[in-house]
Amino acid sequence: MKALKVLLIGIAALLTAVIVIPLTILAGLFVWLKLTEEADEGDLDLDDAI
């Protein structure tokens, strides 16, 4: 019975990692995109002026 409990905890931890890690990466990419979006707009304005 104890082995079953350890196995279930291990599977739950694995599933949690499989869900949380990609979501964390996507959130980081979204924040990076929002932070760099303003810098890109400034570059586009300079290109239009030339």
C-alpha positions, 0 to 999 in steps of 0.5 A: 500500500505504501508503494502505491502511495509513493507511485501516485505521488510520483505520477502527480509530481510528474504531471504537475511538472509537465503542466507547470514548466511549459506554462512558465516558459510561455509566461516568460516569453509573453512578458519578454514580448511585451517588454520588447514591444515598445523598443520595436515600435521605436525602431519602426518609427526611425525606418519610416522617417528614412 
